[in-house]
Amino acid sequence: MNWWQRLVGRKTMEEQLDKEVRFHLEQCAEELMARGVAPEEARRRARLALGGPEKVKEECRDARGTRWLEDFWQDFRYALRTLRRKPGFTLVAMLTLALGVGASTVMFTVVNGVLLRPLPYPQPGRLVAVHGHTSTWNTKAFGEQNLAYPDFLDCQRESHSLVLAGSLFDGGTVSGSGDPEYVDLQEISSNLFSVLGVNVRQGRAFLPEEDHIGAAPVMILGYSFWQRHFAGRPEALGASVTFNGKLYTVVGIAPPGFRMRDSEPDVMTPLGQDSAKFLQSRGPHPIGAVARLRQGATLAEAQAELQLIGRHLAEQYKDTNADRSFVAQQLRPHVGDIGSTLWLLLGAVGLVLLIACANVASLLLARALSRERELAMRVALGASRGRLVRQCLTESGVLALSGGAVGVGIAALGCQPFIALWPGNLPRVEEIQFDWRVLLFALAVALLSGFLFGLAPALRAPARELEQVLRGGGRSVAGGSRRLHSSFVISELALAVVLLVSAGMLGHTLLRLSSLDPGINVRNVLVSRMALSPSTLANTDRIRAAWQDVLERARRVPGVQAVATVDTFPMREGFNEVGYWPTADVPEENKRPNALATSVSPEYLEVMGIPLRRGRFFTDQDRIGSEVVVVIDEVLAQQAFGGQDPIGKQLWMPDMGYGPFVVVGVVGHVRHWGLAGDDQAQVRAQFYYPFAQLPDKYLKRWSELMSIAVRTEVAPLSEVESLRRELRGAAGDQVLYGVHTMEQLADDSLALQRFLLMLFSIFAGLALLLACIGIYGVLAYLTGQRVPEIGIRIALGASPSGVMWMVLRQSLGMILVGVAIGAAAAFAAGRILQRLVQGMQPAELLSFAEMVPVLVLAALFASLLPARRASRVNPVIALRQD
Amino acid sequence: MQPKSDLPQGTLDLLILKVVALGPVHGYAIAQRLEQVSRHVVQVPQGSLYPALHRLENRGLLAADWKETETGREAKFYRLTGKGRAQLEKEAASWERLTEAVSLILKLSEGGAE
């Protein structure tokens, strides 16, 4: 019989035990009677010999060794009965907990999916990322450094501990039937799928012999692309796709959800087939490398080996590889800096949960006090202290688990809507799901909170003098319990203050940020990436004319006021940082100050509505062959030239590959990094240079990443279709993609702050509500206990208002202590927020000044009802009570 | 009637196992058998017999079935399991070693102790 059968078969076992003992007694008595003893006397002697049937039975039960389980079962059913008897209390406690557990579970589900779940590959612990490393590289600002293709090939060939695979991100135009589409391309080495341990869904991965220049052009399609263009038909295998004007044969289809650096590639081609010049040099570092540790190899071995390879290459290729080494790190999901936001929210939700716990604890404690006589009776009947504690904890455990179950239900329903509310893209969103970790978390949170709020009532249960309790009828309130009650209320209030003040600070931050001038006129501006026809890009001579043509055609579209080309536009990912110097003796690379470089066409200033402060902006006369010019913003003017007039001064920028540049104008500063981020950005200085003066050798690369910006007279999005039609080009393969309005982008740059404010307001509101319920409940209980005392006071002449004031004073005391503790904690919370949220100001007194009175008033309001009830106590009834 | 001896600690289990080893038997009969065989020297406290039986059953040394007695009444009959038999042999052997040693010590002549 196992423990479960014992538990279920408890009743049978009891019956059998009884039968066994009875059999013994009867047998014994019969024998005595056979010897002539009178029946009555025989039964008495039999019982005497056995030593009391009930005692024997009890000892047999103990001997079974599952006593605790049976006790637990008994406590469990008792708890259910007690909870059912007070449905109001049970419902409030359960809902409070369900809210707390549900909200934390939602947050944890997101944290789990985004930050904790391992990469979706077999043996993810054996995967590493390989980066380049130089002593001057600023990893914090630019991220990890990629590899030069020849360096990558050397590492791949010479490493014995790693199998390396590389990839290169690019994009291009798929044309042919239907509208041309600009798609994301990953050029991958032929072994990428096998290194990751991923099987293609259909067809095959690339072969090693396809990974060379001149091999037949082959392509693997991303799952979504395949669905979009081939409706998921298997005939896609073997079909040809025109990509950047070249025909590729489809050989495979990637599995759904296959991602590289958190985005699904549309199409993949063999990296080795790319004949681009920059892939043959060790200068540029475009290759992202992942690797799998070979059988038996360790990460440390791989590190040492890569270092050695790096040293050899540094000796061999001094001008490109001096000081360059390679490092391997555990491959981690690519989630950016989302982690801090997620932990912040999990922390805030944790506070709400704590408040919920304190609330339920004070409710339970109040009930435990009114049940004191029952507990005392149990002790008098022989229950041990441990047994009572266990009984109380079982009760709170049952409450916690049922609340937790409802909470998990809330989380299951609430998770998707919550993710949908998330501003922008949540990385690894496909990994967010209910798994065993989430359930374990919810269970742990529920049990832990059950333990937290059950402990106080449980520990004080049998601590009192029995006799006193049994006689006293629970009339007096012990000082200890009042202190315990107050401490619950105080901690609830303190936690609520933290959340309220944080919400207030976020609100102020958001207000301040939205009132900032972005530096441009965001109304009626459309921005969009634009891909020229692949055949144009292949021929450098035609590129300038092609862009000129784009501008002229766009200008002809009715409703368009002005149009410009621009390589990187504000409040969007993508920027070019260039070191500058105001004199000819330019210092070495990492000693130069940086500025953001933007290449534009002449109408850019008009499109964006950036104010011209001095001098002029570009004209069509600024072209190749004429004096190279720049226009700088106020920040750069100040940084480079101080108080002097910058017009006519020169700037040296070796990274640009030409120059020096003559400053011809000064314009207003634009918040390139978004409304929130710009003030704290490392590089704020900006300058513009004419696209028309860009040397030929850069034209192709720049054109591949070009955007157009359009100022319209009508709603900008209504112009998209006509622009698209007008700009398709002669071959019909020029594409607009990634269309936004500047208004959207400016708005989005505050989306995270807005989202945080919304969540913190919800949390703070919940906290306030819970704290008020808590203070109401505790005061109602405490005053209820004092009714006889109040009765005496009134009988002795205390006025109703005096009694009311007495109760309010008690609550005011708790409120003030709670606010004081909470304010200190909120100050600390403010510092955390300031570190984690862009654009956050240090904790302002204003937020405290606004939020604290809200809390104090709400709490006083909650205490008003019990206070009024106290003031209306009828002394005659009160004194006769009990 | 001779004076009755209390059972040394831990021997009750051994005695129960031995009696049950002779064939399936119910609790009352075990008590009877123990008293008879020991010629009433060993007085089994009946109150501790049943907890001991339940403990042994719980440890898997005994198994039990409900059967009819010769008088036609239903009673719980205990029998030895394989595990119980092994335990009995082990404990019986160690008991014998112990009693031998104890009697050897007791047989020492007073003067020979030094």
Interface residues (C-beta under 8 A of the other chain):
Chain A: Q16 K19 E20 V21 F23 H24 E26 Q27 C28 A49 L50 G51 G52 K55 V56 E59 C60 D62 A63 R64 G65
Chain B: H26 G27 Y28 A31 P45 Q46 G47 S48 Y50 P51 A52 L53 H54 R55 N58 W66 R73 E74 A75 K76
